[in-house]
Structures are given as C-alpha cells and as structure tokens.
Amino acid sequence: MRKIELRLEGKSGLKSRSLKQNAFQHHTGYQVNIFPFKTQPGGHIFKADFSSFQGIMGDVIRLSQKKDMHKPKDNVSYKADLKSTILRNALQKVDTNESLHLEDILSKLYFDTEDGLFKYDFNVISYMNFITTKAAIKDIPIFISDVFIEGNDRFKSLLSSKGNDNILNQLISESLPAQTERKESERDKRVFKNMIPAVVSIFQKDFNFLLDNKEYFLQNFEQFFKYYYFFYFSQLVLKLHEFGRETYTIKPIYFSLEWENLSESRMGLHKPGWQELSKQYDRVFAHANTLELINYIRVDDEILGDYDEISFRYNAFEDEEKDAFKNCLTELLDFYKVEVKTLIPPANWGECQAQLEASLENRKFDEEITKLIYSLWYTIRYQFENGKRKKPYRDYALWISTFAKENFTKSGGRLGPKFVLTQELLLFLTKLCVGEQQKIRLKDYWTKLQERGLAFDETSKLEIVKLFERINLIEKKSDSGDAQYIKSSL
C-alpha cells in the first residue's frame, strides 16, 4: 500500500508555514508554483508593462544569459543613463572631427524621443527595462523562462550571433554597457510548473517557425510572447474550473475584430468570451491556494500536482488507498475551517456548507474525489469573498484580468468588454497558422486558429475573408469560391 499522509507538522509542514501569531496565513508557491502573481501590489499598477511587454522580455533574455541590468548612476533614469553611456562609448571608438554631428545622427537613428533604445537586433532587447519599478513583476519573466524557454537551445542560439553587416548597428552593439552577473536567489529555485503542455507544444512549433524568419520574429517578438502568455493562462483558468473531471482539451475563446460592432445577441453567443473568462480570472487566488494546500498531502513522499494529476492518481489507487486519501482531504478541510477566523458576520461556515451543497448539486460531479476537491476550493473561495481578505483576493486576480483587458479587449458599451483582435495581431497569427507552407485551405485555417485558442462566429469569419481579399491573401481555385486558400505573406 502506498504511503499517503497530510503533512501538518514539521518545519515544512502546513502548520509551520501557515500559522503565524495564532492566525492562518495563505502562502502559495512552496508546494506547487503555478501563477507569477502577488497579492501586493495588485496587478493593475503594471498596465504599462503589460502593454509594452518589452521590459518583461528583456528580463527573459537576461535570465537566459544569467545577466542583470547595469544600474544607472545617481538619480538619472535608466533610459537616459543607457543612452548617454552608449553615445559616450561610441564616440570614443570613432576617430572623427565631427563628434557632435555623429552624436546627433546616432541619437536620431537609435533612440526615441523618450531616450528609449530602438530594437535593431535580439541582443538589444536585454537592455529593455521595466516601466514600473516594483520588483513583483520580475516573477513573470521567471515564469516565461521556466514554462516556455527552459531547455530550448534554439532560444539561446537566437542571441549567440552578434555579427552585423550594418556598421552603425555594430558600433552601437559594441558600445552597450557590460551587464552584471546574475546571482541566483532562493526564489529562482522554485520552478514554475507547466500546467498546460498542449499550449507549450504549439508555442514550440510556432517558435521554431519564427526562428527561420528572424527579422520578422524581431518585429513581433513581444507580441508573440504576449499572446502565448494570454493563451496559456486563459486556458489554465478554464481547465481549473473543471477540477480534473474531464480530459483537458484546448477550449477556443471567442474573439471579434477590433472594427466590428457586436449586437447583444452576438455577444450572448460568444461563449467562452470575456464574461466567462473574467469570472474565472477573479477566482485564480482560490485555485492557487487550493492546489497549494492539497499538495501538503503526499503519496510516497511525492507532490501530487494539479487537479487532473490528482484525479489520475486517485483512480489508480486501491480502495484502501482511496479511503486514506479522502480522509486526508477531509482532515485538511476541517483544519482550514478551524484555523481560518476571518469571516465577516453574518457569513459563517454553516452558510458556506449550505451554499456548497447547492453548488455541488448544480455541478453534478460524478467522482467523489472531484466533489472533495471542489469542496475545499469552494470553502477557500467563500472565505476570501466573505471575509477580511477581499482586497488581496482581488489584487491577485488583477494580474491576469488587467493584462487580458489591456491587450485583448475593447469596450462594447453597455454590453461590457469583449475580446478583440487588431488587424496587426490577426495577420501575425495568420502567418503562424500558414507556417512554412505556401498556402492552406480556408477551412484548415479556422482549425489552426482554434488550435491556438481562437474562435470566431460566422459574421467575423466573413469580415476576415473580406480583409484577406482586400490585401490579396485569398486565393480562389474556382469562380464559385468553393476552394479558398490563405496564402503565405512571408
């Protein structure tokens, strides 16, 4: 029989980690590391970084090179200090009597009006800094590195070549300040778990395609990672909402085009859309804590993983082992309700139980293990939504909801936000769908978009076809239009 136990005691046990000054404190990332989010500060303060994504990807590259940014002198801004350092180094390397003229040329060619360095090759991205100075955002590059980049030698090859035919590019590259060696922290040792291998698999395929088109990849570098970051977490919240009761498959999310106006009836058919996703975004902290607590249950000293992995393991148990596991879950739930004392009256555990039973009746779970997992999650969620910890609960969710809203939504007026694609992003994703082929059938194109997490209603599909006809991306094999192809634009 397998050894199944709930680790309450000991230095790394649940009591030691969660009970501080006679109060239960929620901590995530010790047992299983899933979300690169924080309760302090709230994600809404990082709007500019979420929109740009340059600082985030700059740190991803620095992580791969085990480097850290140079620190600006005194109170000078990072951009201003970087610009002055580059120009000073460049002028020292060139023997000229026209130093001021050369400085003016380099300044206009390589820097924007806010002193930002233009992106002319991949190595330059490592000099892109965060817009917001709060250190909490640095977990996002670590997440991207752990889940999407780790072990990918081709990503490192992207940065290995520093040769450049453009003599001015070469001069600027040679004038970049040296970066410091990155010191590994305890935080770096807590690796983020890949919860959606299917998304990462498609990412790798698209990444390899873009590597063969480096100039185009450079132009769309941030956009590519930004979309896959959204794709991953949107699929994750939908997956978690099933609590391991079914085999996970990618669930396409309904988008419309940025220039479309949606009626109420069309918006109502867009499921899952913003309304469904935003509801799940709001509950991510409850999931993070549920999985953290469940993983204090060990099977033969091993961590369990996510809901799917827990259900898979449970179904392989003997009857006696199943009973032992259910007892551990029940003990965990009882421990939580005894130790958490932050409910605001009239909220109470009796009311929570009554609401839970009604919710279980509505969800109609077949498996006993799924009901127990859901019960723990529901109890944790009830505590956050009806207790003194509403603000950290909301602030944690804002890390994903703000990101999604800033990059992929548009106001639908009284109907609320809706997921939209810009023409630029649509064409970029279309290139990924066509890939290395010269053309693909239109019906296959819709399938490939669905594989990448996107669904469109028939009206939006007609709009896409009209756009492609206008820019000559559609090829018709017959006058009737029965056989239509999407052409590659690379």
N, C-alpha and C positions, 0 to 999 in steps of 0.2 A: 504493500500500500504506500502511496505517495505521502510525503510529509507535508501537511497543509496546516499553516498556522497564521494567526494575526499577530504581527509584531507591535505590541503595545509598549513593552518595556525595553530598557537598554538605551545606550547613547544615541543610536539611530532609530529608536522606536518612536511610535506615534506620540506617546505621552511626552517624551523629552523634546520632540520637535514642536508640538502644538500647544502644550500647556505652559503658559508664561504668566506669572503673577496671578495664579488662580483663574485665568481666563483662557479660553480656546482661541488660538490664532491660526488663521488659514495660511499655509505656506505651500507653494507649488514649485515643481522643478527638481525636487530631491529624488523622488521615486521614478517619475517619468516626465520628461521635458517636452512639452508639446507646443505651447504658444510663446512667442517672444514679446509678450505684453506685460504691463505693470499696472498696479493699482494707483501708484504715484510716480509720475504725474499721469493725468488722463491723456489718452491718445489724441484728443482734439488739439493739443498745443503743437502737434507736429504736422499740421496741414501742409505747410510749405515744403517740408522734406518729403512727405508722401507724394506730393505733386511732382516735384523735381526728380526725386529718386537718385540724383547724382551723388550726393554725399553717402547714401546707403551703398551704392555700387562701388564708390571709391573705397569704402572700408572693406567691402568684399574682396577687392583686389589686394588691398594691403594685407588682409588676413592670409590670402594665398601666398603672399611673398614674405609673411612673417615680419611685416614692417609697420611702423607707426608714423603719423604725420610729424613734420618738424613743427616746433612751437614758435609762434610769432613773438617778436621782441616787444617788450613793454606792453602798451595798451593798443598797439596797432592791430587792425583787423587782419584775419588770416589772409583774405584775398589781397589786400593792399601790401602786406608783407611779402607774400609769394610773388606778386608782380614786381616789386622793387628788387627782390633777390634775383629773379630771373633776368631782368633787364641789366642789372649791375654785372652779373656773371657773363652775360652775352657780350656786353661792351668790352669787358676785359679780354675776351677771346678774339676780338676783331681789331686789327690794326687799321684805323681809319682816322681821317681828319674831320669826318662828318658825324661825330658821335651823337649829337643832338638829333640830326636828321635820321640816323639809323634807329635811335631810341623811339622816335616818333613813328617810324614805319612799323617796328616790331610791336609797339603799343597798339596801333590801329589794327594790325593783322591778327594779333594773338590774344587780345583782351577786349572784353565788352565794356560798356560804359560804367559798369559797377565793379571793374577790376577783375572780373572772372576770366579764367584762362579758357580759351576755346579748346574743344576736344578734337585734336587732329590725329591722334593715334590712341591705342588702348592703354598704354602706359601712363598717359597724361591723366586718365580717369582716377588713378590712385592719388592724385593731388586735389581731387574734389572733396570739399569738406561739407559737413552737415550745416544746415541753415540754423537750426535750433541747437543751443549749447548743452541741453540736458543730456546726460550720459545714458539715460534709459534707452534711447533709440539704438544704441550700439548692439543690442541683442538681435535686432533684425538682420544685420549683416552676418552675424554668427549663425542664425537660423538658415539663411540662404546658403551659406557655405556648407553647413552640416547636411542639409537635405538635398540641395541641388548640385553642389560643386565637389564635395568631398570625394577624393579618389579619381577625379576626372583629369587625367593628364593633358587632355586637349585644351582644357581651360588654361593651364599653365603655359602651354605652347603658344597660346594667343598673346602672351605677354613676353615671350622669350626673345622675339626678334625686335631689335631696336634700330636696325638699319633703316635709313630713309633717303629716298632719292632727292627729296626737296632739301636744298642746302639750308634754308631758313628753319625748316622743321628740325633738321639735325642740330642746328645751333641752339634752338630753344630746348631741345631734349637734353643736350649736353650742359645746359645752364640750369636745369632743375636742381633744387637743393637736395642734399642727401637726406634720406628718411632714416629714422632711428630703428633699431631692432625692437621687435615687439616682445614684451615679456608675457609669458603665459600666466594667467591668473587661475584661481580656483574655479571661477565662473566658466572659463574656457573648457574645463574638463567635463562639464555637464552637457553632454551632446544632445542636440535636439533629435527626437525620434521621427523618422519618416512614416507618417500615418497614412499617406495616400500614394503608394508605389505606382499606381496606374497613371497618375498625373506626372510624376517624376519621369516615368518611362517615355511619355510623349514629349516632355521637355527635352530629354536627351536626344531624341530623334530630331527635333526642330533645332536644337543647339548645334548638332553636327552639320545640319544643312547650312546654317548661317556661318559656320566656320569656313565653309568653302566659298563664302561671299563676304569677305571680311570688311570691305568698305561699306557695304550695305548694313552689315551687323553693327559696325561702329556707329552709324547714324541712328540705329534703332536699339542700341544696347540697353538703355534704361527702360525703354518701352517693353522690350521682350521680358525682362525680369519682373517688371511691374505687373504685366498681365499674368504671368505664371504664379506670382505671389498671390494675386487675387483669385485665380483659378483654384489654386491649392486650398486656400482657407475657405472659400465658398463651398467647395466640395466637402471639406472636412466638417463644416457645421451641419451640412445635410446628412453626412454619414453618421455623425454622433447622434443625431436626432432619431436614428433607427435603433440605437442601443444594442447593436450586434445581432438583431433578429433576422437579418437577411444578408445574402452575399452582396458586397458592395459593387456597384457599377456606377460609372460616371453619369450624373444627372444633369443634362444641359439646362442652363439658365436662360430665360427669355430676355432677349435684347430687342430694342428697336434702333433705328438710325437717328442720329442726332437731329436731323432736319425734319423728322416726322412728327406729326401731331396725333396723339393717341386718343381715341374715344374711351369712354368709361367701359363699354362692352369689350373692347380690345384689351384694355388693361386688366379686366377681370379674367381674361383667358390666359394671361401671361403668368403661368404657374409652373415651376417656381420663378418668381420675379423678385423685385425689391421688397415687397411687403413680407413675403415668406422668409427671405434671407435676412432682412433686418431683425426680424423676430428671433431668429436663431443666433445672429451676431450678439444680441443682447444677453444671451444665456451662456456665452462661452466660459465665463468665470465659474459657473456652476459645474460645467463639464470638466474644466481643469482641476477643480477640487475633488470632484467625484473620482476621477481617474487617479489622482494623487493618493487619495485615501484607500481606494481599493487595492492599490499596489503595495500597501503595507501588509497585505495578505500574500504570503509566499508559498509557492509549490516547489518542494525540493530546493528551497533557498533561491528560487528564481523569481524575478519580477514577471508579472502576468502580461502587461501590455495594455492594449486598448480594448474596447467592448467586444469587437469581433474576435480578438485573440482569446479573451476570457471565455466567451461562449464556445469557441472551438475547443479549448482545453477542457472545459466543463463537460462537454458532450463526450469526451474521450475517457472520462472518469468512470470508475466502478461505482455502484450505488452507495457504498460506504464512504467513498471519497466525495461524492456529490453532497451527501449529508454533512460531512465535515466542512466543506466549502460554504454551504448555505449557512451553517452555524457561525462561521467566521464573519460572513456578511451581516447576519443578524446582530452579532456582538458589536460589530463596527457601527451599525446604525444606532443601536442602543447607547453606545459610548458617546456618539456625536450628540444625541438629543439630551443626554445628561449634562455634558460639559458645555454646550453652547447655551448661553443665558442672555442673549442679546435681542430676543423678540420684543417688539413694542406692542403692549396690550392695545386692543383686545386680541391680537394674534397669539396663538398658543399651539402646542403640539397636537392637541386634540382636534383643533380645526384643520391643521395640516393633514392629519390622518384621514379625516373625512373627505377633504378635497383630493387627496391622493387616491383613495378608493374609487371616487367618481372618475378620476382621470384614467386609472387602470382599466376601468370598465369601458371607457371610450377608446383607449388604445388597443385593446384586445390582443395583448401579447399571448403567445402560445406557450412559451417556455417559462418555467418557474424561475430560472436564473435571470432571465430578462426582466421579470417583474421585480426581483430583488434589487437589481442594478438600478432600474428606473426609480424604485422607491428611495434609494439613497440619494440619487440625483434630485428627485423632486423635493426631498427634505432639505437638502442643501440650498436649492433654489428658493424654496419658501423662506428659509432663514434670511437670505440676502434681500429678498423682495419685501419682507415684512419685519425687518429688524433694523439695527443701528448701523448696518454696513451697506446701505443702499448706494452711497457715493462711490466707494471703491469698486463695487459691483458694476456700476455704470461706467466708471472711468476705464476699467479694464476692457469693457466691450467697445469703447470708443477707439481703441487701437485698430480694430478691423472695420468698424462701421464708418469711421471718418475716412479711412483710406479708400474704401469702396465708393463712398459718396463723392469724394474729391475727384476721383479718377474715372469713374464709370457710370455716373448718374447725371440726370438733368431733371429739373423740376417739371412736374406735369400739372402745375397749377393746383387747383383744389383736389386733384386726384393724387397728389403727393409725388415723391421722386419715382423715377423709372430708370432701369438700366439702359444705357445707350452706347453705341459705338460711333466714334468720329469717322469720317471718310479715311483719314490717315491710318487709324488703327484697323479698320476693315481691310484696307489694301495690304497692310502688313500681314495680318492673319491669313489673307488670301494667298500671299506668297508662300507662307508656311504650309498651307494646305496643298498647293500645287507642288511645292518642293522641287526636286530635281527633274521632274517630268516637264515636257514641253507644254502639255495641256492635260486637263482632266475633265471628265463628263460633269455636267452641272449637278446631276443627282448625287454623284460621288463627292462633289464639293460640299453639299449640305451635310453629308455624313461626316466628312472630315472636320467641319465646323463643330458638329455635335461631339465628336471625339475630343475637341478642345474646349468643351463646356459651354457652347453657344447654341441657342435655338432661336428661330425666327418664325413669326406667323407668315401666312401666305402674302399678306399685304407688304410686309417688309421684304420678303423674297422678291416680289415684283419690283420694288424700289432698288434693290441690289442689282437685279438684272438690267434695269434701265440705266443705272450708273455705269455698269460694265459695258453696255452698248455704246454709251456716250464716249467712253475713254478707250474703246476698241479692245476690250478684254474678252469679249464674247465671240466665239466662232460658231457659226451655224453650218451644219452639214446638209441641211435641206431647207427649202423655202418655207416649209411648214413649221420649222423650228423644233421638230421632234428631237433631233440630236444636237444638243448645245454643249459647247466646251468652254471651260475657263482657261485662258492662255496664261503662260508664264510671262511676267513683265520684267524678269531679270535677264 
